[in-house]
C-alpha cells in the first residue's frame, strides 16, 4: 500500500479488553489490586535494602535496582490500562503511543540486563568466594548497573524508531492494552519485512545475549555445586540462587514468547494473556519470591515491620 493510501491519523485506539464487556469492571478491580501490591512491595523492598546495613551487598543492590526498573516498567503501562478499563478512554496520541513503547521497551530490556548481572554476581559468590569482595566492588557494581540502564534505553529507542518511521494504514485500532511492538507493527502499511527483521534482531540481542550470560554463569555454578561433598551443602548453596533462577525462568519465558515470533502469528486473546503475565504478574513475582525464599530479606522485612509497630506503640 502506497503513501497515498496511508492515513494522516495521528493517534491510535487501544482496544485492549473492550470485547470483554461487563467483565472490564472485574478486571479493573483485579488488576488495580495486583498493581497496588506490586507497587507497594517493590518500593518497600527498595527502602528496606537502602536502610538495612546488612543488605548493603551487591546481590541486594542489584535486587533494589531490579525492583526500581520493574516499578518504572509498570508505571508506563498499568495506570493507562486501568484508566481504559474504568473510564473507557481508549484513545492514545501518536506521540503518547511512541513514548509508551519507548519506556516499556527500555525498562523491559533493562530488566533482562539486570538479571544477567545478578547471574554474574551469583557466579562470583559461589565459584570464587575468596575474591568476591574485591571483584564485586562498588565501582564495578555501579558500572554494571549503568551499562544495564544505558543499554536498555538504547535498545528501547532502536525498537521505537524502527516502528514509528513506518506509515500506518486506515485502521488505527491497536489490538492490545498498550503500545507494544507486535500489535503496533501489525498496523503498518506496505512491506514491513525489514522492520520485522530489525525488531527480531534487537529482541534476539537483548534476550539471547543476556540469557547466554545467565546460562554460562549457572553452568559454572552447577559445576561448583556438584563438587560440594554434602547434600546439605549443595542445598544451602543452591538456595542462594533459587530466587534469581525462578524470576529468570518466568521473565524469559514470557518475553521470548512475546517478541521472538513473526508478526503473522500475533493473536489478541493469547498474547494479551501473556502480556498480562509479563506486565502485571512478573513485577509482583520479584519481591514475593525474594521475600519468601531469602532469609536475609525476610529478617530485614521483619525488623522493618516490628520497628514500625513499635514506633506506633
C-alpha positions in Angstrom: 0.0 0.0 0.0 1.5 3.3 -1.1 1.8 6.7 0.5 -1.5 7.9 -1.0 -3.4 5.2 0.9 -1.8 6.0 4.3 -3.9 7.9 6.7 -3.0 11.2 8.3 -4.4 10.0 11.6 -2.0 10.9 14.4 -3.4 8.7 17.1 -4.5 5.2 18.0 -7.2 3.4 19.8 -6.2 0.7 22.4 -8.9 -1.9 22.1 -7.4 -3.9 25.0 -10.2 -5.6 27.0 -13.1 -3.7 25.2 -14.5 -7.0 23.9 -15.0 -8.4 27.5 -18.0 -6.1 28.2 -19.1 -6.1 31.9 -16.0 -8.1 32.9 -14.0 -5.0 32.5 -15.0 -3.8 36.0 -13.9 -7.2 37.4 -10.6 -6.9 35.5 -10.2 -3.3 36.8 -10.6 -4.5 40.4 -8.3 -7.4 39.9 -5.5 -5.5 38.1 -5.8 -2.5 40.4 -5.4 -4.7 43.5 -2.4 -6.5 42.0 -0.9 -3.2 40.9 -1.1 -1.8 44.4 0.5 -4.8 45.9 3.2 -4.7 43.2 3.9 -1.1 43.6 4.0 -1.3 47.4 6.1 -4.4 47.5 8.8 -3.2 45.1 9.0 0.2 46.8 9.2 -1.4 50.2 12.0 -3.8 49.0 13.9 -0.7 47.8 13.5 1.1 51.1 14.4 -1.9 53.2 17.5 -2.6 51.2 18.5 1.0 51.4 18.0 1.3 55.2 19.2 -2.1 56.4 23.0 -2.2 56.6 23.0 -6.0 56.5 21.7 -5.8 52.9 24.3 -3.4 51.6 25.8 -6.1 49.4 26.0 -6.3 45.6 23.3 -9.0 45.4 20.7 -6.8 47.2 21.9 -3.6 45.4 21.1 -5.3 42.1 17.8 -6.5 43.5 16.8 -3.0 44.6 17.6 -1.7 41.1 15.6 -4.5 39.5 12.7 -3.5 41.8 13.1 0.1 40.7 13.2 -1.0 37.0 10.1 -3.2 37.4 8.3 -0.3 39.1 9.1 2.1 36.3 8.0 -0.5 33.7 4.6 -0.9 35.3 4.1 2.8 35.7 4.3 3.2 31.9 1.6 0.6 31.2 -0.7 -0.3 34.0 -2.2 3.2 35.0 -3.1 3.8 31.4 -4.7 0.3 31.2 -6.7 0.9 34.3 -7.9 4.2 33.0 -9.2 2.5 29.9 -11.0 -0.2 31.9 -12.8 2.1 34.3 -13.3 5.3 32.1 -13.5 3.7 28.7 -10.9 6.1 27.4 -9.1 4.1 24.8 -7.6 6.8 22.6 -3.9 7.5 22.8 -2.0 10.1 20.7 0.7 9.2 18.2 3.5 10.7 20.4 1.9 9.1 23.5 2.0 5.7 21.9 5.6 6.2 20.8 6.6 7.3 24.3 4.8 4.3 26.0 6.6 1.9 23.6 10.0 3.5 24.2 9.7 3.4 28.0 8.2 0.0 28.2 10.7 -1.5 25.8 13.6 0.3 27.6 12.6 -0.9 31.1 11.9 -4.4 29.8 15.4 -4.6 28.2 17.0 -3.1 31.4 15.3 -5.9 33.4 17.0 -8.5 31.1 20.4 -7.0 31.6 20.0 -6.6 35.3 19.0 -10.3 35.6 22.2 -11.2 33.7 24.3 -9.0 36.1 22.6 -10.8 39.0 23.6 -14.1 37.5 27.2 -13.0 37.3 27.1 -11.9 40.9 25.9 -15.3 42.0 28.7 -16.9 39.8 31.4 -14.9 41.6 29.9 -15.5 45.0 29.7 -19.3 44.6 32.6 -20.1 42.3 35.2 -17.5 43.6 34.0 -16.6 47.1 37.5 -15.6 48.3 37.7 -12.9 45.5 34.0 -11.8 45.8 34.7 -8.6 47.8 37.5 -7.5 45.5 35.8 -8.4 42.3 32.3 -7.1 43.1 33.4 -3.8 44.4 31.3 -0.6 44.4 32.9 0.7 41.2 32.2 -2.5 39.2 28.6 -2.7 40.6 27.9 0.9 39.5 29.4 0.3 36.1 27.3 -2.9 35.6 24.1 -1.1 36.7 24.9 1.9 34.5 25.6 -0.3 31.4 22.3 -2.2 32.1 20.2 1.0 32.1 22.0 2.7 29.2 21.8 -0.5 27.1 18.1 -0.8 27.9 17.4 2.8 26.8 19.4 2.4 23.5 17.6 -0.8 22.6 14.2 0.7 23.5 15.0 3.7 21.4 16.0 1.5 18.5 12.8 -0.5 18.6 10.7 2.6 18.8 12.4 4.2 15.9 12.0 1.1 13.7 8.3 1.0 14.4 7.5 4.7 14.2 9.3 5.5 11.0 6.6 3.5 9.2 3.4 4.7 7.6 0.2 3.4 9.3 -2.9 2.4 7.3 -6.5 3.4 7.7 -7.0 1.1 10.7 -5.7 2.7 13.9 -7.1 0.2 16.3 -4.4 -1.5 18.3 -5.5 -5.0 19.4 -3.8 -4.7 22.8 -4.0 -2.7 26.1 -0.7 -0.9 25.5 1.5 0.2 22.6 3.6 -3.0 22.3 5.7 -3.6 19.2 3.9 -6.6 17.7 0.4 -5.1 17.6 1.5 -1.7 16.5 3.7 -3.2 13.8 0.7 -5.1 12.5 -1.0 -1.8 11.6 1.8 -0.6 9.3 1.3 -0.2 5.6 3.2 -1.9 2.8 6.2 -4.2 3.2 7.3 -4.3 6.8 9.7 -7.3 6.4 12.8 -5.1 7.1 11.2 -3.6 10.2 10.1 -7.0 11.4 13.6 -8.3 10.9 15.0 -5.3 12.7 12.7 -5.8 15.8 13.6 -9.6 15.8 17.3 -8.8 15.7 17.1 -6.3 18.6 14.9 -8.7 20.6 17.4 -11.6 19.9 20.3 -9.4 21.0 18.6 -8.5 24.3 17.1 -11.8 25.2 19.6 -14.3 23.9 22.8 -12.4 24.8 21.6 -11.7 28.3 20.2 -15.3 28.7 23.5 -16.6 27.3 25.5 -14.9 30.1 23.0 -16.2 32.6 23.3 -19.8 31.2 27.1 -19.6 31.3 27.0 -18.3 34.9 24.7 -21.1 36.0 26.8 -23.8 34.2 29.8 -22.8 36.3 27.6 -22.6 39.4 26.2 -26.0 38.8 29.6 -27.5 38.3 30.7 -25.9 41.6 27.7 -27.1 43.5 28.2 -30.7 42.2 31.7 -30.6 43.7 30.3 -30.0 47.2 30.5 -33.3 49.1 27.5 -33.0 51.4 23.9 -32.9 50.2 23.1 -30.2 52.8 25.9 -28.1 51.5 24.6 -28.4 47.9 21.1 -27.4 49.0 22.3 -24.4 51.0 24.4 -23.2 48.1 21.7 -23.7 45.5 19.2 -21.9 47.8 21.2 -18.7 47.3 20.3 -18.9 43.5 16.8 -20.2 43.7 15.1 -16.8 43.9 17.0 -15.4 41.0 16.5 -18.5 38.9 12.8 -18.5 39.5 12.4 -14.9 38.3 14.7 -15.6 35.3 12.6 -18.6 34.1 9.3 -16.7 34.3 10.7 -13.4 32.8 12.4 -15.0 29.8 9.6 -17.5 29.1 7.1 -14.7 28.7 9.4 -12.3 26.9 10.6 -14.9 24.4 7.0 -15.9 23.6 6.0 -12.3 23.1 8.9 -11.0 21.0 10.7 -13.9 19.3 7.8 -14.7 16.9 6.7 -13.4 13.5 4.1 -10.8 13.1 1.7 -13.2 11.4 1.4 -15.3 14.5 0.0 -12.5 16.6 -3.2 -13.5 18.5 -5.2 -11.0 20.5 -6.5 -13.3 23.3 -3.4 -15.4 23.7 -0.9 -12.6 23.5 -2.9 -10.4 25.9 -2.9 -13.2 28.4 0.9 -13.5 28.1 1.3 -9.7 28.2 -0.8 -9.5 31.4 1.5 -12.1 33.0 4.5 -10.1 31.8 3.3 -6.7 32.9 1.2 -7.4 36.0 2.3 -10.8 37.5 6.1 -10.8 36.8 6.8 -7.5 38.5 4.9 -8.8 41.5 6.9 -12.1 41.4 10.2 -10.4 42.1 9.5 -9.1 45.7 7.4 -12.1 46.6 10.0 -14.7 45.5 12.9 -12.8 47.2 10.8 -12.2 50.4 9.7 -15.9 50.6 13.0 -17.6 49.7 15.7 -15.2 51.0 16.3 -15.3 54.8 18.2 -12.0 54.9 15.4 -10.2 53.2 12.9 -11.9 55.4 14.8 -10.8 58.5 15.1 -7.2 57.2 11.4 -7.1 56.4 10.5 -8.5 59.9 12.7 -5.9 61.6 11.1 -3.1 59.5 7.6 -4.2 60.4 8.5 -4.6 64.1 10.1 -1.2 64.1 7.0 0.3 62.5 4.7 -1.4 65.1 6.9 -0.3 68.0 7.0 3.2 66.7 3.2 3.3 66.6 3.1 1.8 70.0 
